[in-house]
Amino acid sequence: MEFLGVLLFILLLVYFLLSVVKGYKEGGHPDEREIPIKLVITTEYRSEGGSGYEPDPNHDNWEGAFWDVQSPRNIKANLRIEYRDGSGSVTKRDIQVMKYGPWDGGAILWAYCQLRQANRTFRTDRIISCTDLDTGEVIAELEAWLDAKYQESPDRAIEQVIETAWDAVRVLFYVSKADGRLTQKERTILRDAIRSMSDHPAIDDSRINDLIQTLDIPSVVAFKQAFGRLVNQNRTLAEKVVAWADAMVATEKTVAAAEQEAIDYLRTRLTKASAE
């Protein structure tokens, strides 16, 4: 970037000088002569690792951008790594991993680096050795270790709910918001229902609340389609959804018309499916 800035400045300077010379030539004194200007620009480029290159101990070789990662995953891990960067420099670092994901046949970590006191990206194929600072475990297969740790994480617990019970969550959210609001009692029932739909030990209230915050209210058509799929694919879960929806409506002193319509549809649709 510095080279491009210098080059741009030089080009602007040349343009200015040529404009001045042209002005003298076209409107200047007859006795004035045009003075030729010869400008020579030389550049020097040093590739990293080439002759004369001395790596800066306080600078990391570029390791790629984390937005290039496919399917980024949130994870928390405190690691001590021995790392060889793109220039061949080897350093030992303590890092707090925040995200990771597959990239170009390997993986990239997004982590806070204690050595640099800043966020950095690290390629797994350049990690020479790795130790879990929390347990002291020497990690031989880092990518497999990260995958296993992710499977145990709260984020994975929420993902499993989305993968296996998304229609149920959307139906319950529609019922809870049918009157235009989500009361604390309804939120508690919804949160307990989501926890019940996941057998993951890491799921907690804070992650469930985060999930609820991201939900959009389905349209009436989408609500009915979601429950229809649920009845056809998982009758047992559909019956539980109706029970949870009943419990939500029962917390209200006055049942809104939209809530009653939603409950009536759920009961009718489930009864019809049971009779088939």
C-alpha positions in Angstrom: 0.0 0.0 0.0 2.9 2.4 0.7 4.3 1.8 -2.7 1.0 2.5 -4.4 0.7 5.8 -2.4 4.2 6.9 -3.5 3.5 5.9 -7.1 0.3 7.9 -7.1 2.1 11.0 -5.7 4.8 10.8 -8.4 2.2 10.5 -11.2 0.4 13.6 -9.9 3.7 15.5 -9.7 4.5 14.6 -13.3 1.1 15.7 -14.4 1.5 19.0 -12.7 5.0 19.6 -14.2 3.8 18.7 -17.7 0.8 21.1 -17.3 3.2 23.9 -16.3 5.5 23.3 -19.3 2.5 23.1 -21.7 1.2 26.4 -20.3 4.6 28.1 -20.9 4.7 26.7 -24.4 1.2 27.8 -25.4 1.0 31.2 -23.7 4.5 32.1 -22.5 7.0 34.7 -23.8 8.3 34.0 -27.3 11.9 34.0 -26.0 11.1 31.4 -23.4 12.2 28.0 -24.3 10.6 24.7 -23.5 12.7 22.8 -21.0 12.7 19.1 -21.4 12.2 17.1 -18.2 13.4 13.5 -17.9 11.9 11.6 -15.0 13.3 8.2 -14.0 11.3 6.1 -11.5 13.0 3.1 -10.0 11.4 0.6 -7.7 12.7 -2.2 -5.4 10.8 -5.3 -4.5 11.9 -7.8 -1.9 9.9 -11.0 -1.6 9.6 -12.5 1.8 12.2 -15.2 2.4 14.3 -13.8 -0.5 17.8 -12.3 -0.4 18.1 -9.5 2.0 14.8 -10.2 3.8 14.9 -9.8 7.5 11.6 -10.7 9.2 10.3 -8.2 11.7 9.9 -10.0 15.1 6.9 -7.8 15.9 5.1 -8.4 12.7 3.3 -11.6 11.6 3.3 -12.8 8.0 -0.2 -12.6 6.4 -2.0 -15.8 7.0 -5.3 -15.1 5.2 -8.6 -13.7 6.2 -11.1 -15.5 8.5 -14.0 -14.6 6.2 -12.6 -17.1 3.7 -13.5 -19.9 6.1 -16.3 -22.3 5.2 -18.9 -22.8 7.9 -17.2 -20.9 10.8 -17.8 -22.2 14.2 -17.7 -20.6 17.6 -15.5 -22.3 20.1 -13.5 -21.4 23.3 -10.1 -22.9 23.8 -6.9 -21.8 25.5 -3.9 -23.2 23.6 -0.2 -22.9 23.6 1.2 -23.4 20.1 4.5 -23.5 18.3 3.8 -21.8 15.0 5.7 -21.4 11.7 4.4 -18.5 9.7 4.6 -18.0 5.9 8.1 -16.5 6.1 9.4 -19.5 8.0 9.7 -17.7 11.4 8.9 -20.0 14.4 7.3 -18.6 17.5 5.7 -20.0 20.7 2.4 -18.4 21.6 -0.5 -18.6 24.0 -3.8 -18.0 22.2 -7.5 -17.9 23.1 -9.4 -19.4 20.2 -12.8 -17.8 19.5 -13.7 -19.3 16.1 -12.4 -21.9 13.6 -13.5 -23.4 10.4 -12.3 -25.4 7.3 -10.1 -23.7 4.8 -8.2 -25.0 1.8 -7.8 -28.5 2.9 -7.1 -27.6 6.5 -8.5 -25.1 9.0 -8.0 -21.5 10.2 -8.2 -20.4 13.8 -9.4 -16.9 14.8 -7.8 -16.2 18.2 -6.5 -13.6 20.6 -2.7 -13.8 20.6 -1.0 -13.0 23.9 2.3 -12.5 22.1 1.0 -9.8 19.8 -1.8 -8.6 22.2 -4.2 -8.6 19.3 -6.5 -10.9 17.3 -4.7 -13.1 14.7 -5.5 -15.9 12.3 -3.5 -19.2 12.4 -3.5 -22.0 9.9 -3.6 -25.5 11.4 -1.1 -26.8 8.8 1.5 -24.5 10.2 1.1 -25.4 13.9 4.1 -27.5 14.8 2.9 -28.4 18.3 -0.2 -27.7 20.5 -1.1 -28.0 24.1 -4.4 -27.4 25.9 -3.6 -24.9 28.6 -6.7 -25.8 30.6 -5.9 -29.5 31.0 -2.2 -29.9 29.9 -3.2 -32.3 27.2 -0.8 -32.4 24.2 -3.0 -32.3 21.1 -1.8 -34.5 18.3 -4.7 -34.0 15.9 -5.8 -30.4 16.4 -8.6 -30.3 13.8 -10.2 -33.5 15.2 -9.8 -32.1 18.8 -11.5 -28.8 17.8 -14.4 -30.7 16.1 -14.9 -32.8 19.2 -14.8 -29.8 21.5 -17.3 -28.0 19.3 -19.7 -31.0 19.5 -19.7 -30.5 23.3 -20.3 -26.7 23.1 -23.5 -24.7 23.8 -23.4 -23.4 20.2 -23.6 -26.9 18.9 -26.5 -27.6 21.3 -28.5 -24.7 19.7 -27.6 -25.9 16.2 -29.0 -29.4 17.0 -32.3 -27.8 18.1 -32.5 -25.9 14.8 -31.6 -29.0 12.8 -34.1 -31.3 14.5 -36.9 -29.2 16.0 -37.0 -25.9 14.1 -40.6 -26.3 13.1 -41.6 -26.9 16.7 -39.8 -23.8 17.9 -41.4 -21.6 15.2 -44.9 -22.9 16.0 -44.5 -22.2 19.7 -43.0 -18.8 19.0 -46.0 -18.0 16.8 -48.4 -18.9 19.6 -46.5 -17.0 22.2 -46.5 -13.8 20.0 -50.0 -14.2 18.6 -51.3 -11.4 20.9 -48.4 -9.2 19.9 -46.3 -9.7 23.1 -44.1 -12.3 24.8 -44.7 -12.4 28.5 -42.1 -13.7 31.0 -44.3 -16.7 31.8 -44.6 -17.5 28.1 -40.8 -17.0 27.6 -40.1 -19.5 30.5 -42.4 -22.1 28.9 -40.8 -21.6 25.5 -37.3 -21.8 27.0 -38.2 -25.0 28.9 -39.6 -26.5 25.7 -36.5 -25.8 23.7 -34.4 -27.3 26.5 -36.6 -30.4 26.5 -36.2 -30.7 22.7 -32.4 -30.9 23.1 -30.7 -33.7 25.0 -27.4 -31.7 24.8 -25.9 -31.2 28.3 -24.3 -27.9 27.3 -27.5 -26.0 26.5 -28.2 -23.1 28.9 -30.6 -20.3 29.4 -28.4 -17.6 28.0 -28.0 -19.4 24.6 -31.7 -20.2 24.5 -32.5 -16.6 25.1 -30.1 -15.6 22.3 -31.9 -18.0 20.0 -35.3 -16.5 21.0 -34.1 -13.0 20.2 -33.2 -14.1 16.7 -36.7 -15.5 15.9 -39.0 -13.8 13.5 -42.8 -14.3 13.8 -43.9 -16.7 11.1 -46.9 -15.7 8.9 -50.1 -17.6 9.4 -49.4 -19.7 6.3 -45.8 -20.5 7.5 -47.2 -21.4 11.0 -49.7 -23.9 9.5 -47.1 -25.4 7.1 -44.6 -25.8 10.0 -47.1 -27.7 12.2 -48.2 -29.8 9.2 -44.6 -30.9 8.6 -44.2 -31.6 12.3 -47.3 -33.8 12.5 -46.2 -35.8 9.5 -42.6 -36.2 10.6 -42.7 -36.4 14.4 -46.2 -37.0 15.8 -44.9 -37.4 19.4 -43.2 -34.0 19.3 -46.3 -32.4 17.7 -48.4 -33.6 20.7 -45.9 -32.0 23.1 -46.0 -28.8 21.1 -49.8 -28.6 21.5 -49.4 -29.2 25.3 -46.8 -26.5 25.5 -48.9 -24.1 23.5 -51.9 -24.8 25.8 -49.7 -24.0 28.8 -48.7 -20.7 27.2 -52.3 -19.6 26.6 -53.3 -20.7 30.1 -51.0 -18.1 31.6 -53.2 -15.3 30.2 -56.2 -14.0 32.1 -57.8 -13.1 28.7 -57.1 -15.2 25.6 -56.7 -13.1 22.5 -58.6 -14.1 19.4 -55.4 -14.8 17.5 -54.1 -17.1 20.3 -57.4 -19.0 20.3 -57.4 -19.4 16.6 -53.8 -20.8 16.7 -54.7 -23.3 19.5 -57.8 -24.4 17.7 -55.9 -25.0 14.5 -53.2 -27.1 16.3 -55.8 -29.2 18.0 -57.9 -29.7 14.9 -54.8 -30.6 12.7 -53.5 -33.0 15.3 -56.9 -34.7 15.7 -57.3 -35.0 12.0 -53.9 -36.6 11.7 -54.6 -39.1 14.5 -57.9 -40.2 12.8 -56.2 -40.9 9.5 
